Amino acid sequence: MATAISVDRVEVHVLVDNVTDSLSTVPSHVENEWSYLWRHGMRKLSGRCICCAAHGLSCLITASRGTSTHTVLFDTGPEEETFERNVSRLGIDLGIVEGIVLSHGHWDHAGGMLRALDLIRERNGEREVPFYAHPGMYATRAMKQPDGSMRLMEDIPSVEALTAHGAKVINTTEPQSLSGEMFYVSGEIPRVTPFEHGFPGQYRQTDDGGWEPDPLLMDERWVAANVKDKGLIVFTACSHAGVVNVLKHAQDSFPDVPLHAVIGGFHLSGRNEKIIPETVEGMRAFDLKTIAAAHCTGWRAIMALTQAFGEPVIAPSAVGKRYTF
């Protein structure tokens, strides 16, 4: 049975996100990009030193227990140039990455994957990198337009391409424990709320070349770490399942552990803006201490969350930001 042992500390470094924001004040457990860069040797503020924002998400997550430390990479953003630039400018040593978790099969989370594998293996002695995925992630997807045409999305890298770049691909629908049980990757997320309907308008290509509706994205998973005296830190890259469904599933998976924080995209933009009120109300039940909205959440939802929960609970993500729990 997959589980997650209690750890002493979790550090999260945002490598890719939609926004950059080093000017806003932050809670004591959060550090902005520029502050981090000054501490790590930047001597002159310049465009040649700072990170690049892009539509996507990537988080480097490190958990520590006693003298043992483990690191996983959660997604890689939309394309390799942004990922590599930000990793370089933040001075990240990717040789410490012991595994990669892909949250779901969308280009804006997997576009930098092959380059990420190359960079990790350049620093780890060319060892294989475990790559945790769901078998449904590799389908060709598209958004149906009002005129009936399909707006294609770029496929994520194939198993063959991932393997060629040094990944040890582990495809399963079941939950898993990683890195000495310091991290937990969920299985498929049950859809139980009446208002979270997935990603309206998305289709997937069938084996015969046709198209079928695919709003639920059942390949999506969340990652968690259990921090001693705090509780569960839940990472959700896009919440196509609905962030309330994600949090309910996390709570059900760890009924004896409180939920402490959620980090990631909540996909409350575009067509999903209409469910912002129900989502905000649904999140009240979890008594979260940190809500780090990222990527696809949308400014209207961040405003509504801030009005409902206030600071320091609401600590929106940005590229280069670092959270410590």
Secondary structure in CASP SS format (residue, H / E / C, confidence):
PFRMAT SS
TARGET T0000
AUTHOR 0000-0000-0000
METHOD secondary structure of the structure
MODEL  1
M C 1.00
A C 1.00
T C 1.00
A C 1.00
I C 1.00
S E 1.00
V E 1.00
D C 1.00
R E 1.00
V E 1.00
E E 1.00
V E 1.00
H E 1.00
V E 1.00
L E 1.00
V E 1.00
D C 1.00
N C 1.00
V C 1.00
T C 1.00
D C 1.00
S C 1.00
L C 1.00
S C 1.00
T C 1.00
V C 1.00
P C 1.00
S C 1.00
H C 1.00
V E 1.00
E E 1.00
N C 1.00
E H 1.00
W H 1.00
S H 1.00
Y H 1.00
L H 1.00
W H 1.00
R H 1.00
H C 1.00
G C 1.00
M C 1.00
R C 1.00
K C 1.00
L C 1.00
S C 1.00
G C 1.00
R C 1.00
C C 1.00
I C 1.00
C C 1.00
C C 1.00
A C 1.00
A C 1.00
H C 1.00
G C 1.00
L C 1.00
S E 1.00
C E 1.00
L E 1.00
I E 1.00
T E 1.00
A E 1.00
S E 1.00
R E 1.00
G C 1.00
T C 1.00
S E 1.00
T E 1.00
H E 1.00
T E 1.00
V E 1.00
L E 1.00
F E 1.00
D C 1.00
T C 1.00
G C 1.00
P C 1.00
E C 1.00
E H 1.00
E H 1.00
T H 1.00
F H 1.00
E H 1.00
R H 1.00
N H 1.00
V H 1.00
S H 1.00
R H 1.00
L H 1.00
G C 1.00
I C 1.00
D C 1.00
L H 1.00
G H 1.00
I H 1.00
V E 1.00
E E 1.00
G E 1.00
I E 1.00
V E 1.00
L C 1.00
S C 1.00
H C 1.00
G C 1.00
H C 1.00
W H 1.00
D H 1.00
H H 1.00
A H 1.00
G C 1.00
G C 1.00
M H 1.00
L H 1.00
R H 1.00
A H 1.00
L H 1.00
D H 1.00
L H 1.00
I H 1.00
R H 1.00
E H 1.00
R H 1.00
N C 1.00
G C 1.00
E C 1.00
R C 1.00
E C 1.00
V E 1.00
P E 1.00
F E 1.00
Y E 1.00
A E 1.00
H C 1.00
P H 1.00
G H 1.00
M H 1.00
Y H 1.00
A C 1.00
T C 1.00
R E 1.00
A E 1.00
M E 1.00
K E 1.00
Q C 1.00
P C 1.00
D C 1.00
G C 1.00
S C 1.00
M E 1.00
R E 1.00
L E 1.00
M C 1.00
E C 1.00
D C 1.00
I C 1.00
P C 1.00
S C 1.00
V H 1.00
E H 1.00
A H 1.00
L H 1.00
T H 1.00
A H 1.00
H C 1.00
G C 1.00
A E 1.00
K E 1.00
V E 1.00
I E 1.00
N E 1.00
T C 1.00
T C 1.00
E C 1.00
P C 1.00
Q E 1.00
S E 1.00
L E 1.00
S C 1.00
G C 1.00
E C 1.00
M C 1.00
F E 1.00
Y E 1.00
V E 1.00
S C 1.00
G C 1.00
E C 1.00
I C 1.00
P C 1.00
R C 1.00
V C 1.00
T C 1.00
P C 1.00
F C 1.00
E C 1.00
H C 1.00
G C 1.00
F C 1.00
P C 1.00
G C 1.00
Q E 1.00
Y E 1.00
R E 1.00
Q E 1.00
T C 1.00
D C 1.00
D C 1.00
G C 1.00
G C 1.00
W E 1.00
E E 1.00
P E 1.00
D C 1.00
P C 1.00
L C 1.00
L C 1.00
M C 1.00
D C 1.00
E C 1.00
R C 1.00
W C 1.00
V E 1.00
A E 1.00
A E 1.00
N E 1.00
V E 1.00
K C 1.00
D C 1.00
K C 1.00
G E 1.00
L E 1.00
I E 1.00
V E 1.00
F E 1.00
T E 1.00
A C 1.00
C C 1.00
S C 1.00
H C 1.00
A C 1.00
G C 1.00
V H 1.00
V H 1.00
N H 1.00
V H 1.00
L H 1.00
K H 1.00
H H 1.00
A H 1.00
Q H 1.00
D H 1.00
S H 1.00
F C 1.00
P C 1.00
D C 1.00
V C 1.00
P C 1.00
L E 1.00
H E 1.00
A E 1.00
V E 1.00
I E 1.00
G E 1.00
G E 1.00
F C 1.00
H C 1.00
L C 1.00
S C 1.00
G H 1.00
R H 1.00
N H 1.00
E H 1.00
K H 1.00
I H 1.00
I H 1.00
P H 1.00
E H 1.00
T H 1.00
V H 1.00
E H 1.00
G H 1.00
M H 1.00
R H 1.00
A H 1.00
F H 1.00
D C 1.00
L C 1.00
K C 1.00
T E 1.00
I E 1.00
A E 1.00
A E 1.00
A E 1.00
H C 1.00
C C 1.00
T C 1.00
G C 1.00
W H 1.00
R H 1.00
A H 1.00
I H 1.00
M H 1.00
A H 1.00
L H 1.00
T H 1.00
Q H 1.00
A H 1.00
F H 1.00
G C 1.00
E C 1.00
P C 1.00
V C 1.00
I E 1.00
A C 1.00
P C 1.00
S C 1.00
A C 1.00
V C 1.00
G C 1.00
K C 1.00
R E 1.00
Y E 1.00
T E 1.00
F C 1.00
END
